[in-house]
Amino acid sequence: MTHADDRLTQIFIALGACLFVAAAVFVVPNPAVLVAIGIAPLALITAFQRPFLLCLAFILLSFFRLHEAFPVLNPLHLPQALAIGSLVVLSTYLFTKRMEVAWTKPLKYFAIFFGLITFGMFLATGRDIAIGYWTDTYVKIAIMVFAIASLAREPRDFGRAMRAFVLAGDLVAYVALYNSAHEIGLVEGTRVTIGRDMGSVLGDPNDLSLVLAFPLSFAASLVLTERTGIITRLYGLSSFVVIAMAILATQSRGGLLGIVAVCATFAARRVKNKAVLFGGGFLALLVLFAAAGISGRSSGGAAEGGVIDESSEGRLHAWEAAIRMAMARPLTGVGLNNYVANYFFYSTWWEGFAKAVHSTWFSVLAESGFLGFGVFITMIVTTFRSIFRSVRACAPAAAGGRYNADAYGMAQAVLAGMIGFCVSGSFLTQGFTWPVYILVSLGAALQLYVSRTAAAEAAGA
């Protein structure tokens, strides 16, 4: 090819690119489209070189709902684009054998649980509801569980994930605090939400507190992990404060318990006197309840009076209905995401509308039956065992010269996150949403990292 032919080819490519950009802007008249098109080639290269970052970006958009917190991102359809990109890259890596699928005991139990949920989906009382949630959310969670566990191979991957979760938490928290200050989308007059007018998941204060509670353990870990830099510690501290303030603005009791659980997990490893630990935790809980203004809530506040307020009583009846569902269908439950649709038929207390179950455990029990519930609990228990081993192995005293702050920080964050999930999840519905499954996948990645490190050390000895 001559020099003239080469220049002509470049001109045609440039003209084609310009026409493509013009067409895209014509179809979607939004300035953000130009930015997206500009970074698309770089993003494509990065996706194949570092697929972990692509999967991480998909989780951030899907779980934190950043495109709903910042509506300017909506025209870009980022969750769909990242989902397609993740599937393409993961399929390519599997086909070319550049990725070996992680397989640990917690992942085995997750695979069994996923299989039970998938089978029960076809026997659900509302099959269309179950299939809809499975295709829209749960199958994506399942893919990302194995993707994260398989692709997070090095300590720097753990460090990037921690900082990304904290950053996403900061962004959502800032929007929540802004809405609270300007009284935008408040529920019951005092409880903050995000995107309620567009039907966002963050439009429910309990779900918003669930999303905000997740990055809290990662922010705390950035502060308290040994041998991290002063800038990292300050970033973690400021993020922890901002996220905690946003959780207070939701006035969610489950969210407040999550804050205390995360703090207690880190304190338990540093405070030797258990009386001081429990006393301080109880005092902190009282202070948080007062700071959040729980007593001023329309539901569950002091105005309702009595030992059990109306909100708590409704929750007890919701749990009773969940038990009735599991007893009626012990092997499969009523089906994925079918609790609300069945509430009327199994509740002994009807107020004219169906209630959410407001408990991870009862949600799993109702929607997967006793069999699925047992597998889910086993997955949680084996994950805890794995994480405890990883924390001990990555700690400075055990790791010695192999100590890595990112690996130990992730181990501490996942442990605190799991404990926070178990506590807050008792009052928030998290059984089939992202948090616990992200923690399970990161716990599996840590387990494999510890195993590889130990094997390498043994080989070099």
N, C-alpha and C positions, 0 to 999 in steps of 0.2 A: 504494500500500500504506500503510495506517495505521500509526501508531506501535505499536499493540497487535499488529497482524499481524506487524510486524517483530520484536517481542520474542518472539512465539510461534515464529517461524522459528528464531531463535537458540536457543530452548529445545530444539526438536527436533534441531537440529544438535548441541548439547551432549550431549543424551541418546544420539544415534546414535554420537557419538565415545566416550562412556563404555561403551556396549554393545560397540563394536568392541574397545576396550582390554580389557574383561573377557573377551571371547571369545578374544582373542589369548593372554592370560595363562592361560586355561583350557586351551587347546590346547598351549601351550608354557609350563609353569610355571617360569619363570626370571625373576628381577628384571631381568636385562639387557634383556628384551623391552620392559619399560616405558620404559627409556632410549631404545631404538631407535625406538619409536613416537613418543616425545616429540620426537626430533630429525628424524624423517622429513620433515615438511613443510619445515623449513628446508633440509634436505639436497636436497630436490627442487628448490626454488627456486635454490639454489646450483648444482646440476647443470646447469640450463639456462642460467644466467648465465655460469658458468665450467666448461665441460665438460672442460677440461684437468685440473682438480682431481679430477673423477670418474674419469677414465681413470687418473690417477696413483694414486688410492686403490685401484683395481682391481689395478694392477700390484703395489702394496705387499702386498696380501693374497695375491695369486696367487704371487708370487715369494718373498717373505720368509716366507710361511706363518704369518702372525701369529696366525691363529685356531688353529693347532696348537701354537704356542709358548705361547699363553694359551688353554687349553681352555674358559675361561668364555665365550669368544666363539663357540664352535661352534654353540650353539643358534640363533644369529642368522642363520646361513647367509649371511654377508656376501659371500663370493666370488660366490655365485650371484646375490644381490641386486644387487651392483655390476656383474656381467656383463650382467644384464638392463637395468639403468639405463643403462649405457654404450651398449648397442646401440640403445636407444630414443632417447637424446639424439643419438647420432651419425647415426642414420637421419633424425631430424627436421632436423638441421643440413644434411645432404646434400640432403634433399628441398626445403628452403626456400632452398638455395644460400647458406647463411650460412658454409659451410666449403668451401674449395677444397683438394682432395686434393693433398698434396705429391708432387712427382715429381722426384727427383734421380737421378744415375747410380747411386749405391749402392742406392737404392730400386728402380731398374729391375732390377738384378741380383738383389736380394732377391725381386722379383716372379717373375722367371724361375726362381729356385731353389725358391720356394714352389710354382710350377706343376709343376716336375719332381717334387717330393716328393709332391704331390697325385696326379699321374699314376702315379708309382711305387707309391703306396699300393694301387692296385687290382691291381698285379702282384706285390705283396709275397708272400714265402713264407708268412707268417702274416698274411693279409689282415685278420682280425678284430683282431689286435694293432695293426696300422698304423692302421686306421680308428679304433680306440678312442683311441689317443694323439693322432691328428689332431683328433678332435672334442673331446677333453677339454682339450687343451693347445695344440697347434700352430696351429690356426686362430685361437684367441684371441690368440696372440702376433702372428700376421700382421695382425689387425685393429688391435691396439694399436701396431704399428710405424707404420702410416700415420696413426693417430689422433694419436699423440704428435708425429710429424713435422709434421702439419698444424696442430695446435692450439697448440703451444709457439711463440708468435709474438713475445713480448716478453722482455726480460731478466729481469723479475720472475718469469716462468714458469720460467726456468732456475734462479733463486735458490730458488724454492719446491721445485722438484724435487730440487735438491742437498740442501737441509735435510731434506726428507722421506726421502730415501734414507739419510741419516746417522742420522736418528731411528729408522727401522726397523732399521737395523743395530745401533744401541745396544740396542734392546729385545731383539732376538734374542741379542746378545752377553751381556746381563745374565742371561738365562735359561740360556745355555750355561755361564757362570761359576758360577751358582748350582748347576746340576746337577753341575758338576765338583767344587765344594767339598763337596757333600753326597753325592757318588758315586751319582748318579741316572742310570740308563740308560747306564752306561759300557760301551764295547766293548773287548774284549781287556784289561779291567781298568783301562785308563788313558785311553782315548780318549772324549771327551765327545760326547754326542748329545742331541737334543731330540725328545720325543714318540715314542720308539722303540716304546713299548708300544702305541701306537695306529696304528702303521704309517706314521708321518709321513715325508715326504721328508727331513726334518732328522734322521731316525733313523740315517742313515748319516754317519759323521764326515767323509768326503770331500765329500759333498753339502752338509753344514753349512758346511764351510770354503769351498766355492764361493759359497754365499749370503753369508757374512760378508766374503769378499774383495771383493765388488762395491762396497759403500759405502766401502771404504777410500780409493779415489782421490778421492771426493767430500769425505771428511773432511780429507784432506791438502790439497786445493785450498782449503778454507775457511781453513786455516792460512796457506798460502803465497801466496795471491792478493793482489796489491797493492791498497791502499786499502780493505781491509775493516776493520770495527770490531774493537776489542779483545775485545768479548764474543763475536763470531763466531769470532775466532781461538782463543780459549780453549775454546769449544764444540767446534770442529774438532779441537783438540789432545787434549782429554779423550776425545772419541769415537774418535779414531784409536788411542789407547792401549788403550781398553776393547775395541775390535773386534780389534785385533792380539792382545791377550791371549787372547781367545776362540778365535781361529784357532790359537794355540799349543796351546790345550787340546784341539783336535781331533787334533793330531799328524799333520796331513796335509802331506806333503812338497810337494804341488802348491800348497797354501795358503801355505806358507812362501815358496815361490818367487814367488808372487803379491805378497806383502808386499815382497820385495826389488825386484821389477820396478816396482811403484808408486813406491817410494822412489827408485829409480834414475832413473826418468823425470823426477821433479821435480829431483833433484840434477844431472842432466845439463844442465839449463838454467841452473844456478847455479854449478857447479864447473867451472872452465876446465881444470884439470889432469886429463887422462883417466887417468893412472896412479893418481892419488889416488882418482878415481871408481871404477875397477875394483877397486883394492885394498880400498877401503872397503866396496864391495859384497860382495866375497868374504868379508871379515871379518864383516860383518853377517850373512851367510848362515850362517856357522859358529856365531856367537853364538845366532842364532835356532834352529838345529837343537839346540844344547845346551840352550837354555831350554825348548824344547818337549819335551825328553826323548825324541827320536826313537830313540836307542840303546836305550831301555827298552821299545820296542814289541814285542809278541809276534810281529808280522809286519813284516819290514823293519827290525828292530832289530839291535843288535850281537850278540845271542845267536845269530843265524843264521850269522854269519861269512861269509867268502868275499868275492870282489870283487863278485859279483852275488848278492844274497840271494834268498830264495824269492819274496818279493813282487815284486822287480824281474824275476826270471826269468818269473814268471807273466804279468807285464805284456808282456814281449817276445813270449811265445807268443800272448797276446791280440791283439797288433798283427799278428802273422803270420796269424792267423785272419782278421782284417779284410781284409788284402790278398788272401787266397784268396777271400773273399766277393766282393770287387770284380772280381777276375779272372773269376770264374764268371758274374757278372751285371754287366758293365761299364757298361751304359746306365742301369740303375735301381737296382742294388744289391739287397740282400735285403729292403729296405723299411723304412719308418720304425719305429724302436723294435724291430727284429727281430734285432738282433745277438745278444743272449743266447740267443734261441730257436734260432739257427743255429750257436752255438758248437761244439756236439758234432760237427756234420757237417763243419766246416772246420778244426778244431783238430788238431794233431799231438800234443797233450799234454793228456790227460784225467785229472782228479783226482777224478772222480766228481760234479762239479757244474760248471755253466757260470759263467764269469767275465765281469765287465763289461770293456769295452774300455779304460777309464781313459785315454782320449785323445780330444780333440775331433776332431782331424784324421782319425784312423783310424775314428772313429765315423761321421763324414760320408762317408768313403770307402766303408765297408762298407754303409751303409744307403741311399746315393744313387748309388753307382757312380762311375766316373771322370768322367762328364759332370757330375753334380751337384757333385762335389768341385771341379772346375775353376771352376764358376760361384760356388761358395761362397768359394773363394780370391779370385776377382776381386772379389766384394762386399767382402771384408776389405781388399784393396789399395786399391780406390777410396774406401772409407771413410777409410782412413789419409790418403790424398791430400787429401780434403776437410777432414779435421780439422786437418792441418798448415796449410792455407790459413786456416782459421778462427782458429787460435791466433795466427798472424802478424797477421791483420787486427784481432783484438780486443786485442792487446797494447797497453800504454800508449803505447809509442813510435810505433806505427802509427796508433792510434785518436785520439790527441791529445785534443781537447776532447770527442770522442764516446766516450771510454773509459767502459766500464761494468764494474764489478767482477763482477757476476753473469754477464755474457756471457763475460768472460775466464776466470772461475773455472770455468764449465761447460766451456769449450773445453779447459782444462788437465786437468780431471777426466776428460773423455771420452778424451783422448789417453792419459793414464796408465791408464785403465780398459781401453782396447783393448790396450795393451802388456801389462798384467797378465793380460788374457784370453789373449793369444797364448802367454805363458809358462806360466801355471798350467794353461791349457787343454790343453797338451801332455801333462798328467798327470791331468787331470780331464775327465770327459765333459760338455761344455757345448755341443755342436753343435746340439742341438734344445731347449735350455732358454732362459730369459729373458735372461741377461746380455748376450750379444753383440748381440741384436736391439734391446734397449733402447739400447745404445750407438750402434748404426747409426741408429736413429730420432732420437736426440738430435743425432748428427752431422749428419743431414739438416736438422733444425730450425735448427741453428747456421748451416749453409751458406745456407739461405734468409734467415735474419736478416741475415747479412753482405751478401748480395746486395741485400736491400731497403734496408739502411742506405747502401750505396754508391750505389744508384740515387737515393735521396732526396738525398744529398749532391751528386751530379752535377746533379740537377734544380735545386737551390738555388744552385749555383755560377754 
